Amino acid sequence: MFEHAAWKKSSRSDGQGANCVEIAVMADTVGVRDSKDRSGAVLAYTADDWTAFLAGVKAGEFDR
C-alpha cells in the first residue's frame, strides 16, 4: 500500500539518526514508520483516527 508513498520525516526528529518517525499520507490512510527501518512495519491509521490523534497531541493529552 505504501510502496510508492512520499514519506516525510518528523520535524521533531533529532537529526542524529535516532528517534526518527516518518509519515505518508494517502487518500484515506496515514502510514507511520521508523525511519531507521524503512523496510520494517508500517502502522496504518484512518484519516479520522490520525486527525483525532493530532487533536489529542495539540490538547496535551499525551504530555508527560
N, CA, C and O atoms as a CHARMM CRD file, in Angstrom:
* protein
*
  256
    1    1 MET  N      0.81200  -1.19300   0.00000 PROA 1      0.00000
    2    1 MET  CA     0.00000   0.00000   0.00000 PROA 1      0.00000
    3    1 MET  C      0.86600   1.27200   0.00000 PROA 1      0.00000
    4    1 MET  O      0.52200   2.24300  -0.67400 PROA 1      0.00000
    5    2 PHE  N      1.97100   1.28100   0.73700 PROA 2      0.00000
    6    2 PHE  CA     2.79800   2.47300   0.87400 PROA 2      0.00000
    7    2 PHE  C      4.10000   2.39200   0.06500 PROA 2      0.00000
    8    2 PHE  O      5.01500   3.18300   0.29300 PROA 2      0.00000
    9    3 GLU  N      4.19100   1.45000  -0.87100 PROA 3      0.00000
   10    3 GLU  CA     5.42600   1.25400  -1.63000 PROA 3      0.00000
   11    3 GLU  C      5.86700   2.50200  -2.37500 PROA 3      0.00000
   12    3 GLU  O      7.06600   2.76200  -2.47800 PROA 3      0.00000
   13    4 HSD  N      4.93000   3.27800  -2.89500 PROA 4      0.00000
   14    4 HSD  CA     5.25800   4.44800  -3.69900 PROA 4      0.00000
   15    4 HSD  C      4.86300   5.75000  -3.00600 PROA 4      0.00000
   16    4 HSD  O      4.73600   6.79400  -3.64600 PROA 4      0.00000
   17    5 ALA  N      4.67500   5.67500  -1.71500 PROA 5      0.00000
   18    5 ALA  CA     4.24800   6.84900  -0.95200 PROA 5      0.00000
   19    5 ALA  C      5.40000   7.83600  -0.78000 PROA 5      0.00000
   20    5 ALA  O      6.57000   7.45300  -0.79000 PROA 5      0.00000
   21    6 ALA  N      5.05400   9.09600  -0.62400 PROA 6      0.00000
   22    6 ALA  CA     6.04000  10.13600  -0.33200 PROA 6      0.00000
   23    6 ALA  C      6.13500  10.26800   1.18400 PROA 6      0.00000
   24    6 ALA  O      5.23900  10.82300   1.82100 PROA 6      0.00000
   25    7 TRP  N      7.21200   9.76200   1.75400 PROA 7      0.00000
   26    7 TRP  CA     7.40300   9.77700   3.19900 PROA 7      0.00000
   27    7 TRP  C      8.02700  11.10100   3.63600 PROA 7      0.00000
   28    7 TRP  O      8.89600  11.64800   2.95700 PROA 7      0.00000
   29    8 LYS  N      7.56800  11.60600   4.78400 PROA 8      0.00000
   30    8 LYS  CA     8.09300  12.85400   5.35000 PROA 8      0.00000
   31    8 LYS  C      8.56100  12.58000   6.77000 PROA 8      0.00000
   32    8 LYS  O      7.85400  11.96100   7.56500 PROA 8      0.00000
   33    9 LYS  N      9.76700  13.05300   7.07500 PROA 9      0.00000
   34    9 LYS  CA    10.32300  12.86100   8.41500 PROA 9      0.00000
   35    9 LYS  C      9.75900  13.92100   9.35200 PROA 9      0.00000
   36    9 LYS  O      9.52800  15.06300   8.95400 PROA 9      0.00000
   37   10 SER  N      9.54400  13.53100  10.58500 PROA 10     0.00000
   38   10 SER  CA     9.04600  14.45100  11.59600 PROA 10     0.00000
   39   10 SER  C     10.00700  15.61500  11.80200 PROA 10     0.00000
   40   10 SER  O     11.22400  15.43100  11.79500 PROA 10     0.00000
   41   11 SER  N      9.47000  16.78900  11.98300 PROA 11     0.00000
   42   11 SER  CA    10.30300  17.95500  12.28000 PROA 11     0.00000
   43   11 SER  C     10.90800  17.85200  13.67300 PROA 11     0.00000
   44   11 SER  O     11.83100  18.59500  14.00400 PROA 11     0.00000
   45   12 ARG  N     10.40100  16.94800  14.48200 PROA 12     0.00000
   46   12 ARG  CA    10.91800  16.72400  15.84000 PROA 12     0.00000
   47   12 ARG  C     12.02500  15.67900  15.87800 PROA 12     0.00000
   48   12 ARG  O     12.58300  15.42000  16.94400 PROA 12     0.00000
   49   13 SER  N     12.35200  15.08100  14.75100 PROA 13     0.00000
   50   13 SER  CA    13.44400  14.10800  14.71900 PROA 13     0.00000
   51   13 SER  C     14.73500  14.80900  15.09100 PROA 13     0.00000
   52   13 SER  O     14.93000  15.98200  14.77300 PROA 13     0.00000
   53   14 ASP  N     15.61200  14.08900  15.76400 PROA 14     0.00000
   54   14 ASP  CA    16.79100  14.74700  16.33800 PROA 14     0.00000
   55   14 ASP  C     17.93600  14.99100  15.35800 PROA 14     0.00000
   56   14 ASP  O     18.91800  15.63100  15.73300 PROA 14     0.00000
   57   15 GLY  N     17.85000  14.51000  14.12600 PROA 15     0.00000
   58   15 GLY  CA    18.89800  14.76500  13.15200 PROA 15     0.00000
   59   15 GLY  C     20.14600  13.92600  13.34800 PROA 15     0.00000
   60   15 GLY  O     21.06500  13.99900  12.53200 PROA 15     0.00000
   61   16 GLN  N     20.20300  13.13500  14.40000 PROA 16     0.00000
   62   16 GLN  CA    21.35900  12.29400  14.69100 PROA 16     0.00000
   63   16 GLN  C     21.11100  10.84300  14.28800 PROA 16     0.00000
   64   16 GLN  O     21.95300   9.97900  14.53400 PROA 16     0.00000
   65   17 GLY  N     19.96600  10.57100  13.67200 PROA 17     0.00000
   66   17 GLY  CA    19.65100   9.21000  13.24900 PROA 17     0.00000
   67   17 GLY  C     18.84300   8.42600  14.26100 PROA 17     0.00000
   68   17 GLY  O     18.49700   7.27000  14.01500 PROA 17     0.00000
   69   18 ALA  N     18.54100   9.02700  15.38200 PROA 18     0.00000
   70   18 ALA  CA    17.74200   8.34800  16.40400 PROA 18     0.00000
   71   18 ALA  C     16.39500   9.06500  16.54200 PROA 18     0.00000
   72   18 ALA  O     16.25800  10.23200  16.17500 PROA 18     0.00000
   73   19 ASN  N     15.43400   8.36500  17.06300 PROA 19     0.00000
   74   19 ASN  CA    14.10900   8.92800  17.33800 PROA 19     0.00000
   75   19 ASN  C     13.46400   9.54600  16.10400 PROA 19     0.00000
   76   19 ASN  O     12.86600  10.61900  16.18900 PROA 19     0.00000
   77   20 CYS  N     13.57900   8.88700  14.97300 PROA 20     0.00000
   78   20 CYS  CA    13.02400   9.42800  13.73500 PROA 20     0.00000
   79   20 CYS  C     11.74300   8.70000  13.35500 PROA 20     0.00000
   80   20 CYS  O     11.69800   7.47200  13.28600 PROA 20     0.00000
   81   21 VAL  N     10.72200   9.48000  13.11500 PROA 21     0.00000
   82   21 VAL  CA     9.43900   8.95600  12.67900 PROA 21     0.00000
   83   21 VAL  C      9.11100   9.60400  11.35000 PROA 21     0.00000
   84   21 VAL  O      9.34200  10.79700  11.15400 PROA 21     0.00000
   85   22 GLU  N      8.57000   8.80900  10.43800 PROA 22     0.00000
   86   22 GLU  CA     8.13900   9.32400   9.14500 PROA 22     0.00000
   87   22 GLU  C      6.67200   8.99400   8.95100 PROA 22     0.00000
   88   22 GLU  O      6.17500   7.98300   9.44700 PROA 22     0.00000
   89   23 ILE  N      5.98200   9.87000   8.21400 PROA 23     0.00000
   90   23 ILE  CA     4.58700   9.58800   7.87100 PROA 23     0.00000
   91   23 ILE  C      4.40500   9.69900   6.36900 PROA 23     0.00000
   92   23 ILE  O      5.15000  10.40100   5.68500 PROA 23     0.00000
   93   24 ALA  N      3.41100   9.00000   5.87400 PROA 24     0.00000
   94   24 ALA  CA     2.99400   9.09100   4.48100 PROA 24     0.00000
   95   24 ALA  C      1.47800   9.22900   4.47800 PROA 24     0.00000
   96   24 ALA  O      0.77100   8.41800   5.07600 PROA 24     0.00000
   97   25 VAL  N      0.99000  10.25000   3.81000 PROA 25     0.00000
   98   25 VAL  CA    -0.44500  10.49200   3.75100 PROA 25     0.00000
   99   25 VAL  C     -0.95600  10.01700   2.39700 PROA 25     0.00000
  100   25 VAL  O     -0.52200  10.48600   1.34500 PROA 25     0.00000
  101   26 MET  N     -1.88200   9.08200   2.45300 PROA 26     0.00000
  102   26 MET  CA    -2.53600   8.57300   1.25500 PROA 26     0.00000
  103   26 MET  C     -3.95500   9.15000   1.24200 PROA 26     0.00000
  104   26 MET  O     -4.28900   9.97700   2.09000 PROA 26     0.00000
  105   27 ALA  N     -4.77200   8.73300   0.31300 PROA 27     0.00000
  106   27 ALA  CA    -6.11800   9.28500   0.17100 PROA 27     0.00000
  107   27 ALA  C     -6.92300   9.21400   1.47200 PROA 27     0.00000
  108   27 ALA  O     -7.48700  10.22100   1.90300 PROA 27     0.00000
  109   28 ASP  N     -6.98100   8.05400   2.09100 PROA 28     0.00000
  110   28 ASP  CA    -7.78900   7.90000   3.30000 PROA 28     0.00000
  111   28 ASP  C     -7.04100   7.18000   4.42300 PROA 28     0.00000
  112   28 ASP  O     -7.64800   6.72500   5.39200 PROA 28     0.00000
  113   29 THR  N     -5.72100   7.08100   4.28200 PROA 29     0.00000
  114   29 THR  CA    -4.90100   6.36500   5.25800 PROA 29     0.00000
  115   29 THR  C     -3.60600   7.12800   5.50200 PROA 29     0.00000
  116   29 THR  O     -3.04600   7.74100   4.59400 PROA 29     0.00000
  117   30 VAL  N     -3.14400   7.07600   6.74800 PROA 30     0.00000
  118   30 VAL  CA    -1.85700   7.66700   7.10500 PROA 30     0.00000
  119   30 VAL  C     -0.96200   6.54800   7.60400 PROA 30     0.00000
  120   30 VAL  O     -1.34600   5.79300   8.49800 PROA 30     0.00000
  121   31 GLY  N      0.23300   6.43700   7.03000 PROA 31     0.00000
  122   31 GLY  CA     1.19400   5.43300   7.46000 PROA 31     0.00000
  123   31 GLY  C      2.25900   6.07200   8.33200 PROA 31     0.00000
  124   31 GLY  O      2.66800   7.21000   8.10100 PROA 31     0.00000
  125   32 VAL  N      2.70300   5.33100   9.33500 PROA 32     0.00000
  126   32 VAL  CA     3.75500   5.79600  10.24300 PROA 32     0.00000
  127   32 VAL  C      4.80400   4.69500  10.31300 PROA 32     0.00000
  128   32 VAL  O      4.47400   3.52000  10.47200 PROA 32     0.00000
  129   33 ARG  N      6.08400   5.08900  10.19100 PROA 33     0.00000
  130   33 ARG  CA     7.15700   4.09600  10.25800 PROA 33     0.00000
  131   33 ARG  C      8.38600   4.69700  10.94100 PROA 33     0.00000
  132   33 ARG  O      8.51200   5.91200  11.09900 PROA 33     0.00000
  133   34 ASP  N      9.27300   3.80800  11.33300 PROA 34     0.00000
  134   34 ASP  CA    10.56800   4.18400  11.90600 PROA 34     0.00000
  135   34 ASP  C     11.52200   4.41000  10.74200 PROA 34     0.00000
  136   34 ASP  O     11.73600   3.50700   9.93300 PROA 34     0.00000
  137   35 SER  N     12.09800   5.60500  10.64800 PROA 35     0.00000
  138   35 SER  CA    12.95600   5.90900   9.50600 PROA 35     0.00000
  139   35 SER  C     14.24400   5.09400   9.49600 PROA 35     0.00000
  140   35 SER  O     14.89800   4.99100   8.45800 PROA 35     0.00000
  141   36 LYS  N     14.61800   4.51200  10.63500 PROA 36     0.00000
  142   36 LYS  CA    15.82300   3.67600  10.67800 PROA 36     0.00000
  143   36 LYS  C     15.55400   2.27600  10.13700 PROA 36     0.00000
  144   36 LYS  O     16.49200   1.52500   9.86800 PROA 36     0.00000
  145   37 ASP  N     14.27900   1.92000   9.97400 PROA 37     0.00000
  146   37 ASP  CA    13.89500   0.59300   9.49000 PROA 37     0.00000
  147   37 ASP  C     12.81900   0.75800   8.42700 PROA 37     0.00000
  148   37 ASP  O     11.67400   0.34700   8.62000 PROA 37     0.00000
  149   38 ARG  N     13.18700   1.35100   7.32300 PROA 38     0.00000
  150   38 ARG  CA    12.21400   1.69300   6.28000 PROA 38     0.00000
  151   38 ARG  C     11.56300   0.48400   5.63000 PROA 38     0.00000
  152   38 ARG  O     10.49200   0.61100   5.03600 PROA 38     0.00000
  153   39 SER  N     12.17500  -0.67000   5.72800 PROA 39     0.00000
  154   39 SER  CA    11.55200  -1.87500   5.17400 PROA 39     0.00000
  155   39 SER  C     10.75600  -2.62200   6.23900 PROA 39     0.00000
  156   39 SER  O     10.18600  -3.68000   5.97000 PROA 39     0.00000
  157   40 GLY  N     10.71900  -2.07200   7.44000 PROA 40     0.00000
  158   40 GLY  CA    10.00200  -2.69900   8.54500 PROA 40     0.00000
  159   40 GLY  C      8.50900  -2.39300   8.52100 PROA 40     0.00000
  160   40 GLY  O      7.95500  -1.96700   7.50800 PROA 40     0.00000
  161   41 ALA  N      7.89600  -2.61800   9.63400 PROA 41     0.00000
  162   41 ALA  CA     6.44400  -2.46800   9.76800 PROA 41     0.00000
  163   41 ALA  C      6.00800  -1.02400   9.58000 PROA 41     0.00000
  164   41 ALA  O      6.71800  -0.08500   9.94200 PROA 41     0.00000
  165   42 VAL  N      4.82900  -0.87100   9.00600 PROA 42     0.00000
  166   42 VAL  CA     4.17700   0.43300   8.87700 PROA 42     0.00000
  167   42 VAL  C      2.86500   0.35100   9.63300 PROA 42     0.00000
  168   42 VAL  O      2.06000  -0.55200   9.40500 PROA 42     0.00000
  169   43 LEU  N      2.65700   1.29500  10.53100 PROA 43     0.00000
  170   43 LEU  CA     1.37300   1.39600  11.21500 PROA 43     0.00000
  171   43 LEU  C      0.45100   2.22800  10.34400 PROA 43     0.00000
  172   43 LEU  O      0.82500   3.32100   9.92000 PROA 43     0.00000
  173   44 ALA  N     -0.74100   1.73200  10.07000 PROA 44     0.00000
  174   44 ALA  CA    -1.68700   2.43200   9.20200 PROA 44     0.00000
  175   44 ALA  C     -2.89500   2.88400  10.00900 PROA 44     0.00000
  176   44 ALA  O     -3.47600   2.11300  10.77300 PROA 44     0.00000
  177   45 TYR  N     -3.25700   4.13500   9.82800 PROA 45     0.00000
  178   45 TYR  CA    -4.38400   4.73400  10.53900 PROA 45     0.00000
  179   45 TYR  C     -5.35000   5.34700   9.54200 PROA 45     0.00000
  180   45 TYR  O     -4.94100   5.82000   8.48200 PROA 45     0.00000
  181   46 THR  N     -6.63100   5.33700   9.88300 PROA 46     0.00000
  182   46 THR  CA    -7.59400   6.03700   9.04300 PROA 46     0.00000
  183   46 THR  C     -7.35500   7.53300   9.19600 PROA 46     0.00000
  184   46 THR  O     -6.75800   7.98100  10.17500 PROA 46     0.00000
  185   47 ALA  N     -7.82300   8.29200   8.22600 PROA 47     0.00000
  186   47 ALA  CA    -7.67500   9.75100   8.29400 PROA 47     0.00000
  187   47 ALA  C     -8.36200  10.29800   9.54700 PROA 47     0.00000
  188   47 ALA  O     -7.84300  11.21800  10.17900 PROA 47     0.00000
  189   48 ASP  N     -9.51000   9.75000   9.90900 PROA 48     0.00000
  190   48 ASP  CA   -10.21900  10.20500  11.11700 PROA 48     0.00000
  191   48 ASP  C     -9.43000   9.90000  12.38200 PROA 48     0.00000
  192   48 ASP  O     -9.35500  10.73700  13.28200 PROA 48     0.00000
  193   49 ASP  N     -8.84000   8.71200  12.45900 PROA 49     0.00000
  194   49 ASP  CA    -8.02600   8.36200  13.63400 PROA 49     0.00000
  195   49 ASP  C     -6.81100   9.27600  13.74000 PROA 49     0.00000
  196   49 ASP  O     -6.45500   9.70900  14.83600 PROA 49     0.00000
  197   50 TRP  N     -6.17800   9.57000  12.62000 PROA 50     0.00000
  198   50 TRP  CA    -4.99800  10.44000  12.61700 PROA 50     0.00000
  199   50 TRP  C     -5.36900  11.85500  13.05800 PROA 50     0.00000
  200   50 TRP  O     -4.64300  12.48300  13.83000 PROA 50     0.00000
  201   51 THR  N     -6.49800  12.34700  12.56500 PROA 51     0.00000
  202   51 THR  CA    -6.97000  13.68000  12.95700 PROA 51     0.00000
  203   51 THR  C     -7.25100  13.72500  14.45300 PROA 51     0.00000
  204   51 THR  O     -6.90600  14.70400  15.11400 PROA 51     0.00000
  205   52 ALA  N     -7.86800  12.68900  14.99300 PROA 52     0.00000
  206   52 ALA  CA    -8.14400  12.62500  16.43200 PROA 52     0.00000
  207   52 ALA  C     -6.84500  12.55900  17.23200 PROA 52     0.00000
  208   52 ALA  O     -6.73100  13.19500  18.28000 PROA 52     0.00000
  209   53 PHE  N     -5.87000  11.79900  16.75100 PROA 53     0.00000
  210   53 PHE  CA    -4.57800  11.71200  17.42400 PROA 53     0.00000
  211   53 PHE  C     -3.90100  13.08200  17.46800 PROA 53     0.00000
  212   53 PHE  O     -3.42300  13.50200  18.52200 PROA 53     0.00000
  213   54 LEU  N     -3.85800  13.77700  16.33900 PROA 54     0.00000
  214   54 LEU  CA    -3.22800  15.09500  16.30200 PROA 54     0.00000
  215   54 LEU  C     -3.94400  16.08600  17.21700 PROA 54     0.00000
  216   54 LEU  O     -3.30100  16.91000  17.86700 PROA 54     0.00000
  217   55 ALA  N     -5.26300  16.00600  17.26500 PROA 55     0.00000
  218   55 ALA  CA    -6.02000  16.88300  18.16700 PROA 55     0.00000
  219   55 ALA  C     -5.64200  16.59200  19.61700 PROA 55     0.00000
  220   55 ALA  O     -5.51200  17.51800  20.41800 PROA 55     0.00000
  221   56 GLY  N     -5.46700  15.32500  19.96100 PROA 56     0.00000
  222   56 GLY  CA    -5.05600  14.94700  21.31200 PROA 56     0.00000
  223   56 GLY  C     -3.66500  15.45500  21.64400 PROA 56     0.00000
  224   56 GLY  O     -3.41500  15.90800  22.76100 PROA 56     0.00000
  225   57 VAL  N     -2.76000  15.38100  20.67800 PROA 57     0.00000
  226   57 VAL  CA    -1.40000  15.89400  20.89000 PROA 57     0.00000
  227   57 VAL  C     -1.46200  17.38800  21.14700 PROA 57     0.00000
  228   57 VAL  O     -0.84200  17.87800  22.09000 PROA 57     0.00000
  229   58 LYS  N     -2.19400  18.11400  20.33200 PROA 58     0.00000
  230   58 LYS  CA    -2.30400  19.56300  20.47700 PROA 58     0.00000
  231   58 LYS  C     -2.97000  19.96400  21.79400 PROA 58     0.00000
  232   58 LYS  O     -2.67000  21.01900  22.35300 PROA 58     0.00000
  233   59 ALA  N     -3.87600  19.11400  22.28400 PROA 59     0.00000
  234   59 ALA  CA    -4.58900  19.39600  23.52900 PROA 59     0.00000
  235   59 ALA  C     -3.79700  18.98600  24.76100 PROA 59     0.00000
  236   59 ALA  O     -4.22900  19.22600  25.88800 PROA 59     0.00000
  237   60 GLY  N     -2.63300  18.36500  24.55100 PROA 60     0.00000
  238   60 GLY  CA    -1.78900  17.96700  25.67600 PROA 60     0.00000
  239   60 GLY  C     -2.15100  16.63200  26.31000 PROA 60     0.00000
  240   60 GLY  O     -1.68100  16.32700  27.40600 PROA 60     0.00000
  241   61 GLU  N     -2.96900  15.83800  25.65000 PROA 61     0.00000
  242   61 GLU  CA    -3.38700  14.55700  26.20900 PROA 61     0.00000
  243   61 GLU  C     -2.24200  13.57200  26.42300 PROA 61     0.00000
  244   61 GLU  O     -2.35700  12.65500  27.23700 PROA 61     0.00000
  245   62 PHE  N     -1.15100  13.75400  25.70600 PROA 62     0.00000
  246   62 PHE  CA    -0.03800  12.80500  25.79200 PROA 62     0.00000
  247   62 PHE  C      1.19400  13.39100  26.47900 PROA 62     0.00000
  248   62 PHE  O      2.26800  12.79000  26.46400 PROA 62     0.00000
  249   63 ASP  N      1.03000  14.55800  27.07600 PROA 63     0.00000
  250   63 ASP  CA     2.14900  15.18200  27.78600 PROA 63     0.00000
  251   63 ASP  C      2.56100  14.30800  28.97400 PROA 63     0.00000
  252   63 ASP  O      1.73100  13.64400  29.59500 PROA 63     0.00000
  253   64 ARG  N      3.83100  14.32300  29.26700 PROA 64     0.00000
  254   64 ARG  CA     4.33000  13.53700  30.39900 PROA 64     0.00000
  255   64 ARG  C      4.00900  14.21000  31.69800 PROA 64     0.00000
  256   64 ARG  O      4.35100  13.69300  32.76200 PROA 64     0.00000
